[in-house]
Amino acid sequence: MLTGRLCRGSRQRRMHMDILLVNPPPQKQVVDQNETHFMTVSPPLGLAYIAAVLEEDGFTVRLACMPGERLKRADLEALLRREQPQLIGITSMVNTYNNGLRIASIARRFCPGAAIVMGGPHASFLGEETLAGGQVDAVCRFEGELTMLELARHYLRGEGRLEEIRGIVYRKDGRTKATPERPFIEDLDELPLPARHLLQLESYQYPGSVITGRGCPFNCAFCAANAISGSRCRMRSTKAVLEELEEIYRRYGLAKIFFLDDTFTVSKARVWEICAGIAERKLPLEWYCESRVNTVDAELLDVMYEAGCRVIQFGVESGNDGILKKINKGISTGQVEQAVEAALKRGVKVVCSMIIGHPDDTHETVRDTIRLGEKLLHMAKKLGTVLRISFPVLTPLPGTRVYEDAEDLG
């Protein structure tokens, strides 16, 4: 816990909330349309971690997950009008960024005296652009817990100066200014558990989502995870992960878990420890994780299955070995077939993602990708089990090599 470093505010609670944290809906559910016809896979744990740190310091917080709670624009406007938060934090991914800016504009109209902060991967890489429209006062870059805490202390308690807060971009005297980057939190066990009591957990496909570590050591050309995390992994202790799993099951009655790590199996030894702990504590969990085909084997998949793993997602990305090399994926199509077959034989359902439209893709390499997908589907059918494949079109994400080279690529 961070209690050793965070001083709880001494002031009494106000009639209205101090801070509102908002998770916008994805772009296809435009805020202006007053419609929500979708179900979110997992709760916004990033915001829930920030909320927990803020609550620990004495702030009153509301977390509004618009897709999870199926909130429409009218609902958001009513919430802002009624509660009048003094600080509004909005997260952003590539598919929620524009709606995030719309929400900032709505918040500015209904809470003109509030400070508005945007964060999340998209705003973190595009701080100056995010501030350009005037809706947003500051951008919280990358890891948000300690930065949002200092921003809350500044805006609500008058503590410190913006230029002293590391990890932000802000406007002053008509100019955009950036402070030095904030170091990552080295000991993730110091963080309080996510503020799940602020979430409508029944609204999510995987309400018991858990983050066991942050970061990715791989450097795929199309993915921003490496840039966001500083090219390394920071892991919570196995003990802390198991205690959280036990709390989720005992306190909230949730047995369906989604491990949200970029690559849950990055350390086989650690996965073994977590699986052994689940068995030892007799937790009847069923869980889903994201993985890479070169970080699993038949033996590890056996252990994972026995501990409750029922779905695993592999980022395959291409069915052509030349393309896999050019995007720096670090795997081969042979490894894909081997890992998928091992998982299916063990009874684990498999989800594969195969991107279409890599910079060096041709008609033939795309056909290779489709052929590999067909081969894997035939494999699953032969084994009598389930395999799903998605074929998303490449999106140049800020922070990726593809994005940085977009102009040269044409």
C-alpha positions, -999 to 999 in steps of 0.1 A, spaced: 0 0 0 10 36 -5 -1 47 29 34 53 40 38 80 14 3 94 10 -11 117 37 -48 115 41 -65 149 38 -78 163 70 -107 182 56 -143 169 59 -162 155 30 -180 180 8 -217 177 -3 -205 170 -38 -179 147 -51 -143 160 -55 -133 140 -85 -150 123 -114 -131 98 -135 -146 90 -169 -141 60 -192 -155 71 -227 -173 48 -250 -155 36 -282 -157 57 -313 -184 37 -330 -206 47 -300 -204 84 -304 -213 103 -273 -235 127 -292 -258 98 -303 -272 90 -269 -269 52 -277 -251 24 -260 -256 -11 -275 -225 -30 -265 -210 -48 -236 -175 -40 -223 -151 -69 -218 -135 -58 -186 -137 -29 -161 -113 1 -165 -88 -10 -139 -64 18 -147 -90 43 -135 -99 21 -106 -63 21 -94 -62 59 -97 -95 61 -78 -81 39 -50 -51 61 -45 -72 93 -45 -96 78 -20 -67 67 2 -57 104 3 -92 115 15 -108 126 -18 -143 116 -27 -144 99 -61 -169 87 -87 -159 65 -115 -182 67 -146 -175 39 -171 -198 49 -199 -197 17 -219 -198 -5 -188 -227 14 -172 -243 21 -206 -244 58 -198 -257 81 -225 -248 117 -230 -279 128 -211 -268 106 -181 -233 122 -181 -248 157 -183 -271 150 -154 -242 136 -133 -221 167 -140 -249 191 -132 -258 173 -100 -224 165 -85 -203 194 -98 -169 177 -95 -139 200 -91 -115 177 -110 -125 156 -140 -102 129 -153 -108 113 -187 -89 83 -200 -83 77 -237 -74 49 -261 -72 53 -299 -108 43 -303 -121 65 -274 -99 96 -278 -124 117 -299 -152 108 -275 -129 118 -246 -125 152 -261 -163 155 -265 -167 146 -229 -142 173 -220 -163 198 -239 -194 187 -221 -177 189 -188 -164 224 -195 -200 235 -202 -216 220 -171 -187 225 -147 -169 256 -159 -148 259 -128 -135 223 -128 -100 213 -139 -101 188 -167 -73 163 -172 -69 136 -199 -47 106 -197 -44 71 -212 -21 59 -240 -34 81 -268 -33 114 -249 1 104 -233 18 104 -267 -2 133 -282 -1 158 -253 1 190 -273 -26 179 -297 -49 170 -268 -45 205 -253 -49 223 -286 -87 226 -286 -88 243 -252 -112 217 -235 -84 201 -215 -62 218 -188 -35 192 -185 -25 158 -198 -14 130 -173 12 110 -192 16 72 -189 13 58 -154 -13 79 -137 -17 71 -100 9 94 -84 6 121 -111 -32 123 -107 -28 124 -69 -5 154 -72 -28 171 -97 -57 166 -73 -37 181 -44 -28 210 -66 -63 218 -81 -84 210 -50 -61 219 -21 -38 245 -37 -7 224 -30 24 229 -52 28 242 -87 20 226 -120 55 229 -132 67 209 -102 44 179 -111 63 153 -131 47 135 -160 23 162 -173 17 185 -203 -2 217 -196 -8 252 -210 4 284 -194 4 319 -209 -8 305 -242 21 280 -245 22 242 -241 47 231 -215 59 196 -205 74 186 -172 100 158 -169 87 123 -172 77 106 -139 97 75 -130 76 43 -130 64 28 -98 89 2 -90 71 -18 -63 36 -23 -76 26 -40 -43 26 -6 -27 -5 4 -47 -39 -2 -31 -62 -27 -48 -84 -12 -75 -115 6 -62 -139 -21 -75 -167 -8 -52 -170 22 -76 -177 -2 -105 -209 -19 -116 -191 -52 -120 -221 -72 -132 -220 -51 -164 -188 -67 -177 -180 -99 -195 -150 -105 -173 -158 -85 -141 -129 -101 -121 -102 -86 -142 -67 -85 -127 -34 -69 -136 -5 -91 -123 23 -69 -138 28 -39 -161 49 -36 -192 61 -56 -222 97 -65 -230 90 -71 -267 91 -44 -294 66 -52 -321 64 -24 -347 27 -20 -345 22 -21 -307 26 7 -282 29 -15 -251 67 -14 -251 69 24 -254 42 29 -227 61 7 -203 96 18 -208 106 -14 -226 104 -36 -195 81 -55 -171 74 -48 -135 57 -76 -117 35 -77 -86 45 -104 -61 28 -137 -65 15 -133 -29 -2 -100 -38 -18 -114 -69 -32 -145 -51 -45 -123 -23 -63 -101 -48 -78 -132 -66 -90 -145 -32 -106 -112 -24 -123 -110 -58 -137 -145 -52 -146 -143 -15 -158 -107 -13 -173 -102 -47 -183 -138 -56 -165 -135 -89 -150 -167 -104 -145 -154 -140 -111 -137 -144 -93 -119 -172 -56 -114 -166 -51 -81 -184 -13 -82 -186 1 -76 -221 18 -110 -219 7 -130 -189 31 -158 -197 62 -136 -201 77 -156 -171 69 -193 -171 82 -197 -135 59 -170 -123 29 -185 -140 37 -218 -124 37 -200 -90 4 -183 -96 -12 -215 -108 1 -235 -78 -13 -208 -55 -47 -209 -71 -48 -247 -65 -35 -244 -30 -62 -218 -20 -88 -240 -37 -101 -211 -58 -126 -224 -84 -117 -199 -111 -120 -199 -148 -97 -174 -165 -86 -158 -198 -52 -145 -206 -32 -129 -234 0 -147 -244 26 -152 -271 32 -185 -289 69 -185 -279 62 -182 -242 41 -213 -237 46 -251 -241 25 -282 -235 37 -286 -199 29 -250 -190 -5 -252 -207 -13 -283 -186 -6 -264 -154 -26 -234 -166 -56 -256 -175 -56 -273 -141 -56 -239 -125 -86 -227 -145 -73 -213 -178 -101 -218 -203 -93 -192 -230 -59 -180 -242 -53 -153 -268 -23 -153 -291 -11 -124 -311 -3 -141 -344 -4 -109 -365 7 -125 -398 8 -159 -416 40 -150 -435 74 -155 -418 89 -126 -438 63 -102 -425 67 -115 -389 104 -107 -391 98 -72 -405 73 -63 -378 98 -76 -352 73 -100 -338 100 -125 -328 79 -156 -337 75 -180 -366 44 -196 -382 57 -229 -371 56 -218 -335 21 -205 -340 9 -239 -352 27 -257 -324 13 -235 -296 -22 -234 -309 -23 -272 -313 -9 -277 -277 -36 -254 -263 -64 -269 -282 -53 -305 -273 -54 -295 -236 -89 -282 -239 -81 -245 -238 -101 -223 -262 -79 -202 -285 -83 -167 -299 -59 -155 -325 -54 -120 -338 -41 -116 -373 -35 -81 -386 -42 -72 -422 -23 -42 -438 12 -43 -424 34 -18 -443 51 -46 -463 20 -67 -468 12 -77 -504 -17 -97 -519 4 -128 -514 13 -122 -478 -23 -115 -469 -33 -147 -486 -6 -164 -465 -23 -150 -434 -57 -161 -445 -44 -196 -453 -28 -199 -418 -61 -189 -403 -79 -216 -423 -53 -242 -413 -58 -234 -376 -96 -235 -379 -93 -269 -396 -70 -280 -368 -96 -270 -342 -125 -286 -360 -105 -319 -362 -98 -317 -325 -135 -309 -318 -127 -277 -299 -131 -239 -303 -108 -214 -320 -117 -179 -330 -97 -156 -353 -100 -119 -358 -85 -100 -388 -83 -63 -377 -69 -38 -401 -36 -22 -390 -41 10 -371 -9 32 -367 -10 38 -330 9 68 -315 41 55 -299 47 28 -324 73 25 -351 45 22 -377 31 56 -365 65 73 -365 72 61 -400 37 67 -414 47 96 -437 76 76 -452 54 46 -456 29 66 -476 
